[in-house]
C-alpha cells in the first residue's frame, strides 16, 4: 500500500513496547488516524502518543506486525525523499567523474613516461652529434636541437594537463565527500527525530595533552647512553677486575673512524658532477611547476567562484564574496613566495654548476653557463643561409639593368624623375616578387604554398604595381596644385 522508495528500510525493534490493543481491536496499519474507526479513549490515547513522537519531517508513524516481533518503520516526507534522491544522483555523478579523471591521469602518466624516454634519447643523440666534428653531424645539430626543444615543450604541456586533472579530481572527491556527509546527516536527523536511534553513552571529556610531559618522556627514550668498554676475555692474564676494567681504546680505530668522517664530510662538501646536474634539474623542475601553478591561479579562482555560485543557488554552504577574495589574495601571496623561493634555489644550483665548470645538456641557448663551441647563434649561419638560397647571378643581372640614378641632397624624387624622364622611358623595370624574398624561402609545406602563390600570380597575369614615372609626376603635380 505504501511506496517502497518512501520508507526507510531499517527498522528498530519494539519488543519492549507494550501492546494495549487486543487481537480483536487491531486495525489496518495502512489506515490513517482519521480513517480508523473510533474505539473510544484507546485510539485517542494511541493517537496522542504517536503525535508526540512524530516530528515535522514525517507524515506519520505506522505499525507493522510480523510473526516474530512488533517493529516500527518511519515514513519520510516527500521533500526529504526528493532531496535524498537528488543527493544519490549527485554522488553517482561525482563517482563517475572521479573514475574518468583517474583514467585520464593514468593515461597522462603513461604518456609522460614515454615522453621522458623520448627526451632522454634526444639528449643522447644531441650529445653524440655535438661530440662528432664531421660536417654531416654539424648539419644535423639544428634539427636535433629543435626536436629536443619540441619534446621538452610537449613534456611541460603534459605536466600542466596532469596538474589540471589532479586539481579537478581533488575537488570532485571533496564534492563527493560533502554529498555523502549531507546524506548521512539527513538520515541521522530523520532517525533521531523519529526516535529510531539507540541511546549513546556520553563520551568522556578529552584529556588535555601535556606537551612538557611528552617532551620529557621523549628525551628519556631518545637519550643515547654512553658506550661501555668491551670487557676483556676471562682467560686474559692482563684482565684486572674492577670498575674500570676493560681494554683501552685503540688509536688505530680512532684514526680509521676519523678518516671515515673526513671522507663523508668531503662527499658532502664536494658533490659529484652527477649530483650537481641532478640537483639543478630538480630545482629547475620545481621552479617551472611553481611558475605553472602561479600562472594558473586565475583559472583555479574562476572555477572556485563558479562552484561557490552553484552552492549558493542550491542553498548549500557558500563563501561570501569578501571571504572568497581574501582567500584568493592569501593564495596568491603564498604562490608568489613559492615562486621566489624556487627561483632562489634554482639560482644557487646554477651557481654551483657554474663554479664546477660543468656543461649542462641543453644549455646552449641559456646564459650563465660554460661556453661551448656550438653554443648560441653563429654569425656565419646567416651567410650560409643566403649563399644556399639566394640566386646571386639573377640579382646582379637585375641590378645591372637599373640606370644610374642618384638623388642629390636638395633634390626631390619627383623633380629628378621629371628632369630625367627620357632616361627612364626605355627602362623595363621588374618588381621583386613575393617568392623571391629570402625570408620566405622554405621547404616542405611552406615551399608548396609559396609555389602555389607563384602559379596563381602567373595565371592571373598580374599587372605590376609600380606606375610609370609620368603617373607619379602627374599625381605630384595635382597634389601640389589642388585647391
C-alpha positions as CSV (number, residue, x, y, z in Angstrom):
1,X,0.0,0.0,0.0
2,X,2.9,2.3,0.7
3,X,5.7,3.2,-1.8
4,X,8.8,1.3,-1.0
5,X,11.0,4.2,-2.0
6,X,9.4,6.3,0.6
7,X,10.0,4.0,3.6
8,X,13.3,3.7,5.4
9,X,14.2,0.0,5.3
10,X,16.0,0.0,8.6
11,X,13.6,-1.0,11.4
12,X,14.3,-0.9,15.1
13,X,12.9,-3.5,17.5
14,X,9.9,-2.6,19.6
15,X,9.6,-5.7,21.7
16,X,9.7,-3.6,24.9
17,X,6.7,-1.6,23.8
18,X,3.5,-2.9,25.4
19,X,0.7,-3.5,23.0
20,X,-2.5,-2.4,24.7
21,X,-4.7,-3.4,21.8
22,X,-6.4,-6.8,22.0
23,X,-6.3,-9.1,18.9
24,X,-9.8,-8.1,18.1
25,X,-9.0,-4.4,18.3
26,X,-6.1,-4.5,15.8
27,X,-6.6,-2.1,12.9
28,X,-5.2,-1.9,9.5
29,X,-1.7,-0.3,9.7
30,X,-2.3,1.3,6.3
31,X,-5.1,3.5,7.6
32,X,-4.5,6.9,8.9
33,X,-5.8,8.1,12.2
34,X,-8.8,9.8,10.6
35,X,-9.7,6.6,8.6
36,X,-9.7,4.4,11.7
37,X,-12.9,3.5,13.5
38,X,-13.5,5.4,16.7
39,X,-13.0,2.9,19.5
40,X,-13.0,5.5,22.3
41,X,-10.2,6.5,24.6
42,X,-7.9,3.7,23.5
43,X,-7.5,5.2,20.0
44,X,-7.4,8.7,21.3
45,X,-4.6,7.9,23.7
46,X,-2.7,6.0,21.0
47,X,-3.1,8.9,18.6
48,X,-1.8,11.3,21.2
49,X,1.2,9.1,21.9
50,X,2.0,8.9,18.2
51,X,1.7,12.7,17.8
52,X,4.3,13.3,20.5
53,X,6.8,11.0,18.7
54,X,6.3,12.2,15.1
55,X,8.3,15.3,14.0
56,X,7.6,17.7,11.3
57,X,9.7,15.9,8.7
58,X,7.5,12.8,8.9
59,X,3.9,12.3,7.8
60,X,3.0,9.5,10.2
61,X,4.4,6.6,12.2
62,X,2.8,3.3,11.2
63,X,3.0,0.0,12.9
64,X,3.8,-3.2,11.1
65,X,3.5,-6.7,12.5
66,X,5.1,-10.0,11.7
67,X,5.2,-13.3,13.3
68,X,8.3,-12.8,15.4
69,X,8.2,-9.2,16.7
70,X,6.5,-5.9,16.5
71,X,8.6,-3.2,14.7
72,X,8.1,0.4,13.8
73,X,9.1,2.0,10.5
74,X,9.5,5.7,9.5
75,X,7.7,7.2,6.6
76,X,9.6,10.2,5.2
77,X,8.2,13.5,3.9
78,X,8.2,13.8,0.1
79,X,10.6,16.8,0.2
80,X,13.2,14.8,2.2
81,X,12.8,11.8,-0.1
82,X,13.4,14.0,-3.1
83,X,16.4,15.7,-1.5
84,X,17.9,12.3,-0.7
85,X,17.3,11.0,-4.3
86,X,19.0,14.1,-5.7
87,X,21.9,13.5,-3.3
88,X,22.2,10.0,-4.5
89,X,22.2,11.1,-8.2
90,X,24.9,13.8,-7.5
91,X,27.0,11.3,-5.6
92,X,26.9,8.8,-8.5
93,X,27.8,11.6,-11.0
94,X,30.7,12.6,-8.8
95,X,31.9,9.0,-8.6
96,X,31.7,8.6,-12.4
97,X,33.6,11.9,-12.9
98,X,36.3,10.6,-10.4
99,X,36.7,7.4,-12.3
100,X,37.0,9.3,-15.6
101,X,39.6,11.7,-14.1
102,X,41.6,8.8,-12.7
103,X,41.6,7.2,-16.2
104,X,42.8,10.5,-17.7
105,X,45.6,10.8,-15.1
106,X,46.7,7.3,-15.7
107,X,46.9,7.9,-19.5
108,X,48.8,11.1,-18.9
109,X,51.3,9.3,-16.6
110,X,52.0,6.7,-19.4
111,X,52.4,9.5,-22.0
112,X,54.7,11.4,-19.6
113,X,56.9,8.2,-19.2
114,X,57.1,7.7,-23.0
115,X,57.9,11.4,-23.5
116,X,60.7,11.2,-20.8
117,X,62.2,8.3,-22.7
118,X,62.0,10.2,-26.0
119,X,63.6,13.2,-24.4
120,X,66.4,11.2,-23.0
121,X,67.1,9.7,-26.4
122,X,67.0,13.1,-28.0
123,X,69.5,14.4,-25.4
124,X,71.8,11.5,-26.0
125,X,71.6,12.0,-29.8
126,X,72.3,15.7,-29.4
127,X,75.3,14.9,-27.2
128,X,76.6,12.4,-29.8
129,X,76.2,15.0,-32.6
130,X,78.0,17.7,-30.6
131,X,80.9,15.3,-29.9
132,X,81.1,14.5,-33.6
133,X,83.1,17.1,-35.6
134,X,82.1,15.8,-39.1
135,X,80.2,18.1,-41.5
136,X,77.2,15.8,-41.6
137,X,76.9,15.8,-37.8
138,X,77.2,19.6,-37.7
139,X,74.4,19.9,-40.3
140,X,72.1,17.8,-38.2
141,X,72.7,19.8,-35.0
142,X,69.9,22.4,-35.6
143,X,67.4,19.7,-36.3
144,X,68.4,17.8,-33.2
145,X,68.1,20.9,-31.0
146,X,64.8,21.8,-32.4
147,X,63.5,18.2,-31.8
148,X,64.7,18.3,-28.2
149,X,63.0,21.6,-27.6
150,X,59.8,20.3,-29.1
151,X,59.9,17.3,-26.9
152,X,60.6,19.4,-23.8
153,X,57.7,21.8,-24.7
154,X,55.4,18.8,-25.1
155,X,56.6,17.4,-21.8
156,X,55.8,20.7,-20.0
157,X,52.4,20.7,-21.6
158,X,51.7,17.2,-20.3
159,X,52.7,18.2,-16.8
160,X,50.3,21.2,-16.9
161,X,47.4,18.9,-18.2
162,X,48.2,16.4,-15.4
163,X,48.2,19.2,-12.8
164,X,44.8,20.4,-14.0
165,X,43.3,16.9,-14.0
166,X,44.6,16.2,-10.5
167,X,43.1,19.5,-9.3
168,X,39.8,18.6,-10.8
169,X,40.0,15.1,-9.2
170,X,40.7,16.6,-5.8
171,X,37.8,19.0,-6.0
172,X,35.5,16.2,-7.3
173,X,36.4,13.9,-4.4
174,X,35.8,16.8,-1.9
175,X,32.4,17.3,-3.5
176,X,31.6,13.6,-3.3
177,X,32.6,13.6,0.4
178,X,30.4,16.6,1.0
179,X,27.4,15.0,-0.6
180,X,27.9,11.8,1.4
181,X,28.2,13.8,4.6
182,X,24.9,15.6,3.8
183,X,23.1,12.4,3.0
184,X,24.4,10.8,6.2
185,X,23.4,13.9,8.3
186,X,19.9,13.9,6.8
187,X,19.3,10.2,7.5
188,X,20.7,10.6,11.1
189,X,18.4,13.5,11.7
190,X,15.5,11.5,10.4
191,X,16.2,8.6,12.7
192,X,16.8,10.9,15.6
193,X,13.6,12.8,15.2
194,X,11.7,9.6,14.7
195,X,13.1,8.1,17.9
196,X,14.8,5.3,16.0
197,X,18.3,5.9,17.4
198,X,19.6,3.9,20.3
199,X,20.9,5.8,23.3
200,X,24.6,6.6,23.1
201,X,26.7,6.8,26.2
202,X,28.2,10.2,26.8
203,X,31.8,10.4,25.6
204,X,34.4,11.2,28.2
205,X,35.8,14.6,28.0
206,X,39.1,14.9,26.1
207,X,42.1,14.8,28.3
208,X,44.3,17.8,27.8
209,X,47.6,16.9,26.1
210,X,50.6,17.7,28.3
211,X,53.3,18.7,25.9
212,X,56.0,19.1,28.6
213,X,55.4,15.6,29.9
214,X,55.6,14.2,26.4
215,X,58.9,16.0,25.7
216,X,60.4,14.7,29.0
217,X,59.4,11.2,28.2
218,X,60.7,11.6,24.6
219,X,64.0,12.9,25.9
220,X,64.3,9.9,28.2
221,X,63.6,7.4,25.3
222,X,65.8,9.2,22.8
223,X,68.8,9.7,25.1
224,X,71.8,7.9,23.8
225,X,73.7,6.2,26.6
226,X,77.4,6.3,26.7
227,X,79.0,3.2,25.2
228,X,80.6,0.9,27.9
229,X,84.0,-0.5,27.3
230,X,84.0,-4.0,25.9
231,X,85.1,-6.4,28.7
232,X,88.2,-8.5,28.1
233,X,88.0,-12.2,27.9
234,X,88.1,-14.1,31.2
235,X,91.3,-16.0,30.3
236,X,93.3,-12.8,29.5
237,X,96.2,-12.5,32.0
238,X,96.1,-8.8,31.8
239,X,92.5,-8.6,32.8
240,X,92.1,-6.9,36.2
241,X,88.5,-7.0,37.6
242,X,87.4,-3.7,38.7
243,X,85.1,-0.8,37.9
244,X,87.4,0.5,35.1
245,X,88.2,-3.0,33.7
246,X,88.5,-3.4,30.0
247,X,91.0,-2.8,27.2
248,X,91.8,0.8,26.4
249,X,90.6,2.1,23.0
250,X,93.0,1.5,20.1
251,X,94.4,4.6,18.4
252,X,94.2,2.8,15.0
253,X,90.4,2.6,15.3
254,X,90.1,6.2,16.2
255,X,92.2,7.2,13.2
256,X,90.0,4.9,11.0
257,X,86.8,6.5,12.3
258,X,88.2,10.0,11.9
259,X,89.2,9.2,8.3
260,X,85.7,7.9,7.5
261,X,84.2,11.1,9.0
262,X,86.5,13.2,6.9
263,X,85.5,11.2,3.8
264,X,81.8,11.8,4.5
265,X,82.4,15.4,5.0
266,X,84.3,15.7,1.8
267,X,81.5,14.0,0.0
268,X,79.0,16.4,1.4
269,X,81.3,19.4,0.6
270,X,82.3,18.2,-2.9
271,X,79.3,16.8,-4.7
272,X,79.9,14.9,-7.9
273,X,79.1,16.2,-11.3
274,X,76.1,13.8,-11.5
275,X,74.8,15.1,-8.1
276,X,75.1,18.7,-9.2
277,X,73.3,18.1,-12.5
278,X,70.6,16.2,-10.8
279,X,70.1,19.0,-8.2
280,X,70.0,21.6,-11.0
281,X,67.4,19.6,-12.9
282,X,65.3,19.1,-9.8
283,X,65.4,22.8,-8.9
284,X,64.5,23.7,-12.5
285,X,61.5,21.4,-12.4
286,X,60.4,22.8,-9.1
287,X,60.7,26.4,-10.4
288,X,58.8,25.5,-13.6
289,X,56.0,23.9,-11.6
290,X,55.8,26.8,-9.2
291,X,55.5,29.2,-12.2
292,X,52.8,27.0,-13.7
293,X,50.8,27.0,-10.5
294,X,51.2,30.7,-10.2
295,X,50.1,31.3,-13.8
296,X,47.1,29.0,-13.4
297,X,45.8,30.6,-10.3
298,X,43.2,32.7,-12.1
299,X,41.7,29.6,-13.8
300,X,41.5,27.9,-10.4
301,X,40.0,31.0,-8.8
302,X,37.4,31.2,-11.6
303,X,36.4,27.5,-11.1
304,X,36.1,28.1,-7.3
305,X,33.8,31.1,-7.9
306,X,31.6,29.1,-10.2
307,X,31.3,26.3,-7.6
308,X,30.6,28.9,-4.9
309,X,27.8,30.4,-7.0
310,X,26.4,27.0,-7.7
311,X,26.4,26.2,-4.0
312,X,24.6,29.5,-3.2
313,X,21.9,28.7,-5.8
314,X,21.4,25.2,-4.4
315,X,21.0,26.5,-0.9
316,X,24.3,24.9,0.3
317,X,27.0,26.4,2.4
318,X,29.0,29.1,0.4
319,X,31.6,31.7,1.0
320,X,30.8,35.4,0.8
321,X,32.4,37.4,-2.0
322,X,34.7,39.2,0.5
323,X,35.8,35.9,2.2
324,X,36.5,34.4,-1.2
325,X,38.5,37.4,-2.5
326,X,40.5,37.4,0.8
327,X,41.3,33.7,0.5
328,X,42.4,34.2,-3.1
329,X,44.6,37.0,-2.1
330,X,46.3,34.8,0.5
331,X,46.7,32.0,-2.0
332,X,48.3,34.5,-4.4
333,X,50.8,35.6,-1.7
334,X,51.7,32.0,-1.0
335,X,52.2,31.2,-4.6
336,X,54.3,34.3,-5.1
337,X,56.6,33.3,-2.2
338,X,56.8,29.8,-3.6
339,X,58.0,31.1,-7.0
340,X,60.5,33.4,-5.3
341,X,62.0,30.6,-3.2
342,X,62.1,28.2,-6.1
343,X,63.9,30.8,-8.2
344,X,66.4,31.3,-5.4
345,X,67.0,27.6,-5.1
346,X,67.5,27.3,-8.9
347,X,70.0,30.2,-8.9
348,X,72.0,28.5,-6.2
349,X,72.0,25.2,-8.0
350,X,73.0,27.1,-11.2
351,X,75.9,28.8,-9.5
352,X,77.1,25.5,-8.1
353,X,77.1,24.0,-11.6
354,X,78.9,27.1,-13.0
355,X,81.5,27.0,-10.2
356,X,82.2,23.4,-11.0
357,X,82.7,24.3,-14.7
358,X,80.2,21.7,-15.9
359,X,78.4,21.9,-19.2
360,X,74.7,21.4,-18.7
361,X,73.0,19.5,-21.5
362,X,70.6,21.7,-23.4
363,X,72.0,24.9,-22.1
364,X,73.4,26.1,-25.4
365,X,70.9,28.9,-25.6
366,X,70.9,29.9,-21.9
367,X,73.1,32.4,-20.2
368,X,75.4,31.9,-17.3
369,X,76.8,28.5,-18.2
370,X,80.0,27.2,-19.5
371,X,80.7,28.3,-23.1
372,X,80.8,25.6,-25.7
373,X,81.8,25.7,-29.4
374,X,78.3,25.2,-30.7
375,X,76.6,27.5,-28.2
376,X,74.4,30.4,-29.3
377,X,73.9,31.8,-32.7
378,X,76.7,31.7,-35.2
379,X,77.3,34.8,-37.3
380,X,78.3,32.7,-40.3
381,X,74.9,30.9,-40.2
382,X,73.1,33.8,-41.8
383,X,75.7,34.0,-44.5
384,X,75.4,30.3,-45.2
385,X,71.6,30.6,-45.5
386,X,71.9,33.4,-48.0
387,X,74.6,31.5,-50.0
388,X,72.3,28.5,-50.3
389,X,69.0,30.2,-51.0
390,X,69.8,33.5,-52.9
391,X,70.2,33.5,-56.7
392,X,73.1,35.9,-56.8
393,X,73.6,35.9,-60.7
394,X,69.9,36.9,-61.1
395,X,70.2,39.7,-58.6
396,X,73.4,41.0,-60.3
397,X,71.6,40.9,-63.6
398,X,68.6,42.8,-62.2
399,X,70.9,45.4,-60.6
400,X,72.8,45.9,-63.9
401,X,69.6,46.7,-65.7
402,X,68.8,49.7,-63.4
403,X,70.0,53.1,-64.9
404,X,72.5,55.1,-62.9
405,X,70.3,57.5,-60.9
406,X,71.3,59.4,-57.8
407,X,69.3,61.9,-55.9
408,X,71.2,64.9,-54.6
409,X,70.8,66.4,-51.1
410,X,68.5,69.2,-52.3
411,X,66.6,67.3,-55.0
412,X,63.2,65.5,-54.6
413,X,62.4,62.3,-56.3
414,X,59.5,63.7,-58.5
415,X,61.7,66.6,-59.7
416,X,64.6,64.3,-60.5
417,X,62.3,61.9,-62.4
418,X,60.8,64.9,-64.3
419,X,64.3,66.1,-65.3
420,X,65.5,62.6,-66.4
421,X,62.2,61.3,-67.7
422,X,63.7,60.4,-71.1
423,X,66.3,58.2,-69.4
424,X,63.6,56.1,-67.8
425,X,61.2,55.7,-70.7
426,X,63.0,52.7,-72.2
427,X,63.7,51.1,-68.8
428,X,61.8,47.7,-68.5
429,X,61.5,47.7,-64.7
430,X,60.7,44.4,-63.0
431,X,59.4,44.2,-59.5
432,X,60.6,41.7,-56.9
433,X,58.0,39.0,-56.4
434,X,56.9,37.7,-53.0
435,X,58.5,34.3,-53.6
436,X,61.9,35.9,-54.2
437,X,62.2,37.1,-50.6
438,X,64.9,35.4,-48.6
439,X,62.7,35.2,-45.5
440,X,60.1,33.2,-47.4
441,X,62.4,30.6,-48.9
442,X,61.4,27.4,-47.2
443,X,61.0,23.7,-47.7
444,X,58.1,21.2,-47.3
445,X,54.6,22.6,-46.9
446,X,55.8,26.2,-46.7
447,X,57.6,25.8,-50.0
448,X,54.5,24.3,-51.7
449,X,52.4,27.3,-50.5
450,X,54.9,29.7,-52.0
451,X,54.9,27.8,-55.3
452,X,51.1,27.8,-55.4
453,X,51.1,31.6,-54.8
454,X,53.6,32.0,-57.7
455,X,51.4,29.9,-60.1
456,X,48.4,31.9,-59.1
457,X,50.1,35.2,-59.7
458,X,51.4,34.0,-63.1
459,X,48.0,32.7,-64.2
460,X,46.3,36.0,-63.5
461,X,48.9,38.0,-65.3
462,X,49.0,40.5,-62.5
463,X,49.9,44.0,-63.5
464,X,52.9,45.5,-61.8
465,X,52.0,47.8,-59.0
466,X,54.8,50.2,-59.9
467,X,53.4,53.0,-62.1
468,X,55.3,54.8,-64.9
469,X,57.2,57.9,-63.8
470,X,54.7,60.1,-65.7
471,X,51.9,59.0,-63.4
472,X,54.0,59.8,-60.3
473,X,54.7,63.2,-61.8
474,X,51.1,63.9,-62.6
475,X,49.9,62.8,-59.2
476,X,52.5,65.0,-57.6
477,X,51.5,68.0,-59.7
478,X,47.8,67.5,-59.0
479,X,48.5,67.4,-55.3
480,X,50.7,70.5,-55.3
481,X,48.0,72.4,-57.3
482,X,45.0,71.1,-55.5
483,X,42.7,73.9,-54.2
